[in-house]
Amino acid sequence: MKRFFVIVMATLFLSGCGAAARESGFYEHSTMYKSWDHLKFSICGYKSVDPMEIKQSKEQGWWGITVMGSN
C-alpha cells in the first residue's frame, strides 16, 4: 500500500512539473543555449566576463531582445 501511495504521489508531482513547464513556454525553444560558447559561459565563465564573451553574446544573440522598462 505504501508503494502504491509513493507511485501515485510521484506521478502527480511529475504531471505538475510538466504542466508548469508547458505553461512557462519552456518547450517553445529548440535548445536552452544558443551555442557551445553560450553553454561554456553559463557554466563557468559568468564570474569574470571578458570583451570576447561580450562580443560573442551580441553576435549570437544569447540574451534575446532588450526590452526597455517604463520607469
C-alpha positions as a Markdown table, in Angstrom:
| # | Residue | x | y | z |
|---|---|---|---|---|
| 1 | Met | 0.0 | 0.0 | 0.0 |
| 2 | Lys | 2.9 | 2.4 | 0.8 |
| 3 | Arg | 4.5 | 1.6 | -2.6 |
| 4 | Phe | 1.2 | 2.5 | -4.4 |
| 5 | Phe | 0.9 | 5.8 | -2.5 |
| 6 | Val | 4.5 | 6.7 | -3.4 |
| 7 | Ile | 3.9 | 5.9 | -7.1 |
| 8 | Val | 0.7 | 7.9 | -7.1 |
| 9 | Met | 2.4 | 10.9 | -5.5 |
| 10 | Ala | 5.4 | 10.7 | -7.8 |
| 11 | Thr | 3.1 | 10.6 | -10.8 |
| 12 | Leu | 1.1 | 13.6 | -9.6 |
| 13 | Phe | 4.3 | 15.5 | -8.9 |
| 14 | Leu | 5.8 | 14.8 | -12.4 |
| 15 | Ser | 2.5 | 15.7 | -14.1 |
| 16 | Gly | 2.5 | 19.1 | -12.3 |
| 17 | Cys | 6.1 | 19.8 | -13.3 |
| 18 | Gly | 5.2 | 19.0 | -16.9 |
| 19 | Ala | 2.2 | 21.3 | -16.8 |
| 20 | Ala | 4.3 | 24.1 | -15.3 |
| 21 | Ala | 7.0 | 23.8 | -17.9 |
| 22 | Arg | 4.4 | 23.9 | -20.7 |
| 23 | Glu | 2.7 | 27.0 | -19.3 |
| 24 | Ser | 6.0 | 28.8 | -18.9 |
| 25 | Gly | 6.8 | 28.5 | -22.6 |
| 26 | Phe | 9.9 | 26.3 | -22.0 |
| 27 | Tyr | 9.1 | 23.9 | -24.8 |
| 28 | Glu | 8.8 | 26.7 | -27.4 |
| 29 | His | 12.6 | 26.9 | -27.7 |
| 30 | Ser | 14.6 | 24.3 | -29.6 |
| 31 | Thr | 17.5 | 24.5 | -27.2 |
| 32 | Met | 18.4 | 26.0 | -23.9 |
| 33 | Tyr | 21.7 | 27.5 | -25.1 |
| 34 | Lys | 22.3 | 29.3 | -28.4 |
| 35 | Ser | 25.7 | 27.7 | -28.9 |
| 36 | Trp | 28.5 | 25.8 | -27.2 |
| 37 | Asp | 30.1 | 29.1 | -26.3 |
| 38 | His | 26.9 | 30.1 | -24.5 |
| 39 | Leu | 26.9 | 26.8 | -22.6 |
| 40 | Lys | 30.5 | 27.2 | -21.6 |
| 41 | Phe | 29.9 | 30.8 | -20.4 |
| 42 | Ser | 26.8 | 29.9 | -18.4 |
| 43 | Ile | 28.6 | 27.0 | -16.6 |
| 44 | Cys | 32.0 | 28.5 | -15.8 |
| 45 | Gly | 32.6 | 31.9 | -17.4 |
| 46 | Tyr | 29.9 | 34.2 | -15.9 |
| 47 | Lys | 32.1 | 35.3 | -12.9 |
| 48 | Ser | 34.7 | 37.1 | -15.0 |
| 49 | Val | 33.4 | 38.4 | -18.3 |
| 50 | Asp | 35.9 | 39.5 | -20.9 |
| 51 | Pro | 35.3 | 41.6 | -24.0 |
| 52 | Met | 35.4 | 38.5 | -26.3 |
| 53 | Glu | 32.5 | 36.9 | -24.4 |
| 54 | Ile | 30.5 | 40.2 | -24.7 |
| 55 | Lys | 31.1 | 40.2 | -28.4 |
| 56 | Gln | 30.1 | 36.6 | -28.8 |
| 57 | Ser | 26.9 | 37.2 | -26.8 |
| 58 | Lys | 25.9 | 40.1 | -29.0 |
| 59 | Glu | 26.7 | 38.3 | -32.3 |
| 60 | Gln | 25.0 | 35.0 | -31.3 |
| 61 | Gly | 22.0 | 36.6 | -29.5 |
| 62 | Trp | 22.4 | 34.8 | -26.2 |
| 63 | Trp | 20.1 | 37.0 | -24.2 |
| 64 | Gly | 17.4 | 37.8 | -26.8 |
| 65 | Ile | 16.0 | 41.3 | -27.5 |
| 66 | Thr | 16.4 | 44.1 | -24.9 |
| 67 | Val | 13.1 | 45.5 | -23.7 |
| 68 | Met | 13.2 | 48.9 | -22.1 |
| 69 | Gly | 11.2 | 49.3 | -19.0 |
| 70 | Ser | 8.8 | 52.1 | -18.3 |
| 71 | Asn | 10.5 | 53.6 | -15.2 |
